[in-house]
Amino acid sequence: MASPLQQFEIKTIASAHVGGVNVSFTNSSLFMLIAITAITAFLVIGVRKRAMVPGRMQSLAELSYEFIAGLVRDNVGHAGRAYFPFIFTLFMFILFCNTIGLIPYTFTVTSHIIVTFALAAIVFIGVTIIGIARHGMKWFSYFFPPGAPLYMAPLLVPIEVLSYLARPVTLSLRLFANMMAGHTMLKVFAGFVIALGLFGVAPLVILIALYMLELIVAVLQAFVFTILTCLYLHDALHLH
Amino acid sequence: MPQLDVASYAPQLVWLAISFVILYLLMARVALPRIAGVLEERSKRREDNLARAEEHERDAAATAQAYEAALAEARSRAQAELGKAQETAKARADAELARVDATLQSRVREAEDAIAQARTAALADAAGIAAEIARLAAHKLAGLSIDEAAARSAADAATRARA
């Protein structure tokens, strides 16, 4: 039986090096392209008819738009409108990578820490730049909670700085760990089904339940990543 | 654990950057404006329809008011017409009544006159009759023959004395 971790292997499809950097097209790259193609098709084909009364696909496309627009409006405020396309892209990318990865024989892009960390780093660096550009030196007051007595500063400031720096780590680890653990577990139970033969019905039932759970987790983690991004953006725009 | 294979990081990062940028451009330039357009169009259409409905409602209210006013006016005109008709009828009835009354009164007067005449005639005759009776009675009872004129004057005198 193959290792449950085998599914996470990066397989090179077309090897390529540019200036000493390995830019090979891998199974991960393939599924990134599949995801962005699926997202674009889902949205563009969905609203193709521009119907006054939307059909099923158009409703879904409109729903995703309004869901993220509402999320940005409620959690970031009016100033967040400019970042709506980025947050929408982020949500759709993670959502589609997560859910496409649940189809058997596919690869889950977001089950790799480097991918989730890169996404979290974009958010972290972007939010920090936005905060400093908007508030200048005042932005550093973010590390000292308003109303706290001044003599608490030596204790509070390091804690705040640390928790701020921990953001990209927690953000990326949460998504990566959820994806990896879920897929590993599915693979382990799938192995039991084969190994137990006729008695494999029992782990099969668990497998189906797990699969449903993983479907929820896939959507939920995309949502969590997005809403945390919104909250960080809110902090950068409004401080505290 | 394949996730810790540092050699695989470079191609993943490169392709993540490529796909994410492409997706961002597709979303920001193509998909999102289209969806926003559809949503905006729908909300505009809905607002238009609501505005039109409001206008129609106002029109209906105005029409109802006009109808109400017309009805009230018609009612008051009918009332006036009725009053006038009643007055005319009353005047005519009064005139007729007066005329009938006058006719009746003149008839009553005529009848009274006739009665008075008859009465005077009867009274005038009564003296004659009395004289005749007295003359006949005197002839039968006393065998006296009194001439008519004397009897008459005697009866007249008696009547006058009694009166």
Interface residues (C-beta under 8 A of the other chain):
Chain A: L5 F8 E9 I10 T12 V21 N22 V23 S24 F25 T26 S28 S29 M32 L33 A35 I36 I39 T40 L43 V44 V47 R50 A51 M52 P54 Q58 A61 E62 Y65 E66 F84 P85 F86 F88 T89 M92 F93 V109 S111 H112 I113 I114 V115 A118 L119 I122 F176 M180
Chain B: M1 P2 Q3 L4 D5 A7 S8 Y9 A10 P11 Q12 L13 V14 W15 L16 A17 I18 S19 F20 I22 L23 Y24 L26 M27 A28 V30 A31 L32 R34 I35 A36 G37 V38 L39 E41 R42 R45
